[in-house]
């Protein structure tokens, strides 16, 4: 009986420590986001973050090796999730039969755009950090990874469907890159300008229509 009681006390102590660690991490994260949003990455102060969080600098370094690792921990899950969403949409489209790709290329993106906006707004603070506060970090050009994936998907579509956009000169890889870059830069304006979700839905749909019209000009012989 005493042994069971002793083991119970150990478990309770462990749970308490685990809960304390979680609370500490949450406080550091909350105050870190606040500091970065106020001052940007370069000017953000770890001293201010730990002071606001009510922890010591030593406690901070017990979780993160430096300020950049801390920033990465805050934003990388959102970046990775968005890339996963994008690549999944591309993979699903790539697997369609050639004739289906041709017939639905302009409508397939509707559901993807809805998922994209939902994901961005589910992780709005993280993307706000990425768009407005990531200068000086490895994430300062994170949009470029999305652009490259979109560019590659477009080139695969052109090749797999026998479209003559490239061979005719209506498009070049450089033009496709520029269009993809313009698209994602425009999408993240909803974050930069703190648009409501309702406003963003309307804005993104207008963007989709605008870029669709342009792609029709390029892809149609």
C-alpha positions in Angstrom: 0.0 0.0 0.0 2.8 2.4 0.9 4.6 1.6 -2.4 1.4 2.5 -4.4 1.1 5.7 -2.5 4.7 6.6 -3.1 4.3 5.9 -6.8 1.2 8.0 -6.9 3.1 11.0 -5.3 5.8 10.7 -7.9 3.3 10.7 -10.7 1.5 13.7 -9.3 4.8 15.6 -9.0 5.7 14.7 -12.6 2.4 15.9 -13.8 2.8 19.2 -11.9 6.3 19.7 -13.4 5.0 18.9 -16.9 2.1 21.3 -16.5 4.5 24.0 -15.2 6.8 23.5 -18.2 3.8 23.8 -20.6 2.6 27.0 -18.9 6.1 28.5 -19.1 6.4 27.7 -22.8 3.0 29.2 -23.5 4.0 32.4 -21.6 7.3 32.7 -23.5 5.5 32.0 -26.8 2.8 34.6 -26.1 5.2 37.3 -25.1 7.6 36.4 -27.9 4.9 36.9 -30.5 3.9 40.2 -28.9 7.5 41.5 -28.9 8.2 40.4 -32.5 5.0 42.0 -33.7 5.8 45.2 -32.0 9.5 45.5 -33.0 10.3 43.0 -35.7 12.9 40.2 -35.4 16.0 42.3 -35.4 14.9 44.8 -32.7 13.1 42.3 -30.5 14.6 41.9 -27.1 14.9 38.6 -25.3 15.2 40.5 -22.1 11.8 42.0 -22.6 10.3 38.7 -23.6 11.4 36.8 -20.5 10.6 39.8 -18.2 7.0 39.9 -19.5 6.7 36.1 -19.4 7.9 36.2 -15.8 10.8 33.8 -16.3 14.5 33.9 -16.2 16.9 34.1 -19.2 18.2 30.8 -18.1 14.8 29.3 -18.4 14.5 30.6 -21.9 17.7 29.1 -23.0 16.6 25.8 -21.6 14.1 25.7 -24.4 15.7 27.7 -27.3 19.4 28.2 -28.2 18.9 31.7 -29.5 16.4 34.3 -30.8 16.3 32.8 -34.3 15.6 29.3 -33.0 12.8 30.8 -30.9 11.3 32.6 -34.0 11.6 29.4 -36.0 9.7 27.4 -33.3 6.9 29.9 -33.6 6.5 30.0 -37.4 7.8 26.8 -38.9 4.7 24.7 -38.1 2.5 27.1 -40.0 5.0 27.3 -42.9 5.3 23.5 -43.1 1.5 23.1 -42.9 0.9 25.5 -45.7 3.5 23.8 -47.9 1.9 20.4 -47.2 -1.5 21.8 -48.2 0.0 23.2 -51.5 1.9 20.1 -52.4 -1.2 17.9 -51.6 -3.3 20.0 -54.0 -0.7 19.8 -56.7 -0.4 16.0 -56.3 -4.1 15.5 -56.5 -4.2 17.5 -59.7 -1.2 15.8 -61.2 -2.9 12.4 -60.8 -5.9 13.4 -62.9 -6.2 12.1 -66.4 -4.9 14.4 -69.1 -8.3 15.3 -70.5 -9.7 16.0 -67.0 -6.8 18.3 -66.3 -7.5 20.3 -69.4 -11.2 20.7 -68.7 -10.9 21.6 -65.0 -7.7 23.6 -64.8 -9.6 26.8 -64.2 -12.1 25.5 -61.7 -9.9 23.1 -59.8 -8.4 25.9 -57.8 -11.6 27.1 -56.2 -11.6 24.6 -53.4 -7.9 25.0 -53.0 -8.2 28.7 -52.6 -10.9 28.2 -49.9 -8.5 25.8 -48.0 -5.7 28.3 -48.4 -7.6 31.2 -46.9 -8.9 29.0 -44.1 -5.4 27.8 -43.2 -4.0 31.3 -43.3 -6.7 32.6 -40.9 -6.3 29.6 -38.6 -2.6 30.6 -38.2 -3.0 34.3 -38.7 -0.6 35.5 -36.1 2.2 33.2 -37.3 1.7 34.5 -40.9 1.7 38.0 -39.6 5.1 37.4 -38.1 6.3 35.9 -41.3 5.1 38.7 -43.5 5.9 41.7 -41.4 8.6 40.6 -38.9 10.8 38.0 -40.4 13.6 40.2 -41.8 16.9 38.9 -40.6 15.7 35.3 -40.3 15.8 32.3 -42.6 12.1 32.9 -43.2 12.4 36.3 -44.7 11.7 34.9 -48.2 9.5 32.0 -47.2 7.0 33.0 -50.0 9.7 32.0 -52.5 9.3 28.3 -51.5 5.6 28.5 -52.3 6.4 30.2 -55.6 8.8 27.5 -56.7 6.3 24.8 -55.9 3.6 26.6 -57.9 6.0 27.2 -60.8 7.0 23.6 -60.9 3.4 22.5 -60.9 2.5 24.8 -63.8 5.4 23.5 -65.8 4.3 19.9 -65.2 0.8 20.8 -66.3 2.1 22.3 -69.6 4.2 19.3 -70.3 1.7 16.6 -69.3 -1.1 18.1 -71.3 0.9 19.0 -74.4 0.1 22.7 -74.0 2.0 24.9 -76.4 2.4 27.9 -74.2 6.1 27.5 -73.9 6.9 26.2 -77.3 4.9 29.0 -78.9 6.6 31.7 -76.8 3.4 32.9 -75.0 5.1 31.9 -71.8 8.6 31.3 -70.5 9.7 29.8 -67.2 10.7 33.3 -66.1 7.2 34.6 -66.8 5.6 31.7 -64.9 7.9 32.4 -62.0 6.9 36.1 -62.0 3.2 35.4 -62.2 3.4 32.8 -59.4 5.4 35.3 -57.2 2.8 38.1 -57.9 0.0 35.7 -57.0 1.4 34.7 -53.6 2.5 38.2 -52.8 -1.0 39.4 -53.4 -2.6 36.6 -51.4 -0.6 37.6 -48.3 -1.7 41.2 -48.5 -4.8 40.0 -46.5 -2.4 39.4 -43.6 -0.3 42.5 -44.1 -3.4 44.6 -44.0 -5.2 42.7 -41.2 -8.3 42.0 -43.4 -11.2 40.3 -41.8 -11.9 36.8 -43.0 -15.0 38.0 -44.9 -13.1 40.7 -46.7 -10.3 38.2 -47.4 -12.7 35.7 -49.0 -13.9 38.4 -51.4 -10.4 39.6 -52.1 -9.0 36.2 -52.8 -11.9 35.3 -55.1 -11.3 38.5 -57.1 -7.6 37.6 -57.3 -8.5 34.1 -58.5 -10.7 35.5 -61.3 -8.0 38.0 -62.3 -5.2 35.4 -62.5 -7.5 32.9 -64.2 -8.2 35.4 -67.0 -4.5 35.9 -67.4 -3.7 32.2 -67.5 -6.4 31.7 -70.1 -4.7 34.1 -72.4 -1.4 32.3 -71.9 -2.5 28.7 -72.1 -5.1 29.1 -74.8 -3.6 28.7 -78.4 
